[in-house]
Amino acid sequence: MKASFWFVMIAALFVTCLLTANIIAVKFILLLGFLVPAGVIIFPLSYLFGDVLTEVYGYAASRRVIWLGFFCNLLAVIAFTIGGIAPAAPFWHDQAAYNTILGYTPRLLLGSFVAYLVGEFTNSFVLARLKIATKGRWLWTRTIGSTLVGEGLDTLIFILIAFVGTLPTSALFQAILTQWIFKVLYEVVATPFTYWIVGFLKRREGLDTYDYSTNFSPILLRRASPQG
């Protein structure tokens, strides 16, 4: 099946949110009195667009975009790394700043990749199964419910892999809880926008996919035929 203009647009927005969040996450900001990575400003949008992909096009289509985001992120990391180790021009004196913003430690990189894959695939799976369970009603239960689980796992895995042993247990717990709550609230506030974009795409595309016979394996890249 040929990818439509709107599918490509949502996929591009998904990947852009992911890459942008990973770049700006090196900065910590004070948000409502809590210290959080700047990536939380835009990263939850990747889950919103992931919800839209699964709700309209189905889990199989979402699976392809999740892997696309993973490999785009990997390519960006490789490019940043090569750029960092390449000899600098004699007049350029900002190597330390470059390394601070675009450099990645192996531990942070591992945490980011693992958390992304587990969180996104869980989010898509939960939404697809809830859609069948609710017979397509109550979209808000699917978007918020899947975010509760997906973002929870994403946050838990990343914080533990990246910071366990370097931060006190209380600080780890606070970081996990704070980011998880913020991301879920983000999804709740964005629910009207999610409803609008899902409704628009279903009308424009003539699609409302139900994953009755979908293979939910994360590594099956071939797109299944839409159901329902």
C-alpha positions in Angstrom: 0.0 0.0 0.0 1.4 3.4 -1.0 2.0 5.8 1.9 -0.3 8.8 1.7 0.7 12.4 2.1 -0.8 12.6 5.6 0.8 9.4 6.8 4.2 10.8 5.7 3.4 14.1 7.5 2.6 12.4 10.8 5.6 10.1 10.5 7.9 13.1 9.8 6.5 15.0 12.8 7.0 11.9 15.0 10.7 11.6 14.0 11.3 15.4 14.3 9.9 15.5 17.8 12.1 12.5 18.8 15.3 13.9 17.4 14.7 17.4 18.7 13.9 16.1 22.2 17.1 14.1 22.3 19.2 17.1 21.3 17.7 19.6 23.8 17.5 17.0 26.6 21.1 17.9 27.7 19.7 21.1 29.2 17.9 20.9 32.5 15.1 23.4 33.2 13.0 24.4 36.2 9.4 23.5 35.4 6.7 24.3 38.0 9.4 24.0 40.7 10.7 20.7 39.4 14.1 20.1 37.7 13.5 18.2 34.4 15.3 17.8 31.0 14.3 20.3 28.4 13.4 17.4 26.2 10.1 17.0 28.1 8.9 20.1 26.2 8.5 18.2 23.0 9.1 14.5 23.6 5.5 13.8 24.7 4.4 14.9 21.2 6.1 11.8 19.8 3.7 9.7 21.9 0.8 11.9 20.7 1.7 11.3 17.0 2.4 7.7 17.8 -1.1 7.4 19.2 -2.5 9.0 16.0 -0.6 6.6 13.8 -1.9 3.5 15.7 -5.4 4.8 16.0 -5.8 5.7 12.3 -3.3 3.4 10.4 -2.9 0.5 12.9 -0.1 -1.0 14.9 1.8 -2.4 11.8 2.1 1.1 10.3 3.1 2.5 13.7 5.7 -0.2 14.0 7.4 0.9 10.8 7.5 4.5 12.0 8.9 3.6 15.4 11.8 1.7 13.7 12.2 4.6 11.3 12.6 7.0 14.3 15.1 4.6 15.9 17.4 4.4 12.8 17.1 8.2 12.2 18.2 8.8 15.8 21.0 6.3 15.4 22.2 8.1 12.2 22.1 11.4 14.0 24.2 10.1 16.8 26.7 8.6 14.4 26.9 12.0 12.6 27.3 13.9 15.8 30.0 11.5 17.0 32.0 11.8 13.7 31.6 15.5 13.8 32.9 15.6 17.3 36.1 13.5 16.7 36.9 15.2 13.4 39.9 17.6 13.6 38.7 21.1 14.3 39.7 24.1 12.2 42.5 26.1 13.8 40.2 29.2 14.4 37.4 27.1 15.9 37.5 27.0 19.7 34.1 25.6 20.7 34.9 21.9 20.9 33.9 21.7 24.5 30.5 23.3 23.8 30.0 20.9 20.9 30.8 17.9 23.1 28.5 19.1 25.9 25.5 19.6 23.6 26.0 16.8 21.0 28.2 14.3 22.7 26.7 11.2 24.2 28.1 8.9 26.9 27.5 5.2 26.2 25.3 4.8 29.2 23.0 7.6 28.3 22.8 6.4 24.7 21.9 2.9 25.8 19.3 4.2 28.2 17.8 6.4 25.5 17.6 3.7 22.8 16.2 0.9 25.1 13.7 3.2 26.8 12.5 4.6 23.4 11.9 1.1 21.9 10.2 -0.3 25.0 8.1 2.7 25.6 6.9 3.3 22.0 6.1 -0.3 21.2 4.2 -0.7 24.5 2.3 2.5 23.9 1.2 1.4 20.4 0.3 -2.1 21.6 -1.8 -0.9 24.5 -3.6 1.6 22.4 -4.4 -1.0 19.7 -5.7 -3.6 22.2 -7.7 -1.0 24.0 -9.3 0.1 20.7 -10.6 -3.4 20.2 -11.7 -3.7 23.8 -13.7 -0.5 23.7 -15.0 -1.1 20.2 -13.5 2.2 19.0 -15.3 4.3 21.6 -13.8 6.6 24.2 -10.6 7.6 22.4 -9.4 9.4 25.5 -9.1 6.2 27.4 -6.8 4.8 24.8 -4.5 7.8 24.4 -4.2 8.4 28.1 -4.1 4.8 29.1 -1.4 3.9 26.6 0.6 6.9 27.7 0.4 5.9 31.3 2.0 2.6 30.5 4.3 3.6 27.6 5.7 6.8 29.1 6.0 5.1 32.5 8.2 2.4 31.1 10.2 4.9 29.0 10.9 7.1 32.0 11.6 4.2 34.4 14.0 2.5 32.0 15.9 5.6 31.0 16.4 7.0 34.5 17.5 3.6 35.9 20.0 2.8 33.1 21.4 6.3 32.9 21.6 7.3 36.5 21.4 4.3 38.9 24.4 4.3 41.1 25.2 8.0 40.4 22.1 9.5 42.2 20.5 8.7 45.6 17.5 6.4 45.5 15.2 9.2 46.6 16.4 11.4 43.7 15.9 8.6 41.2 12.4 8.1 42.4 11.6 11.8 42.3 13.0 12.1 38.8 11.0 9.1 37.5 7.7 10.3 39.2 8.1 13.9 38.2 8.7 13.2 34.5 6.1 10.5 34.3 3.4 12.7 35.8 4.3 15.7 33.6 4.2 13.5 30.4 0.8 12.1 31.3 -0.6 15.5 32.1 0.8 16.7 28.8 -1.2 14.0 27.0 -4.3 14.9 29.0 -4.0 18.6 28.1 -3.4 17.7 24.4 -6.4 15.4 24.2 -8.7 17.9 22.3 -5.9 18.3 19.7 -5.6 14.5 19.4 -9.3 14.2 18.9 -9.2 16.8 16.2 -6.3 15.3 14.2 -7.6 11.8 14.5 -11.0 12.8 13.3 -9.5 14.8 10.4 -7.3 11.9 9.3 -10.0 9.3 9.5 -12.3 11.5 7.3 -9.5 12.4 4.9 -7.9 8.9 4.6 -11.1 6.9 4.9 -9.4 4.7 7.5 -10.2 3.5 10.9 -7.9 0.5 11.5 -8.7 -2.3 14.0 -5.8 -4.7 14.8 -7.9 -7.9 15.1 -5.4 -10.1 13.3 -2.2 -8.1 13.6 1.1 -9.7 14.5 2.3 -7.5 17.4 5.9 -8.6 17.3 8.0 -5.4 17.3 10.5 -6.8 14.7 8.0 -7.6 11.9 8.5 -4.7 9.5 6.0 -5.8 6.8 2.8 -3.8 7.1 -0.3 -5.8 7.6 -3.5 -5.0 5.7 -5.9 -2.7 7.5 -8.8 -4.3 9.3 -12.2 -2.8 9.9 
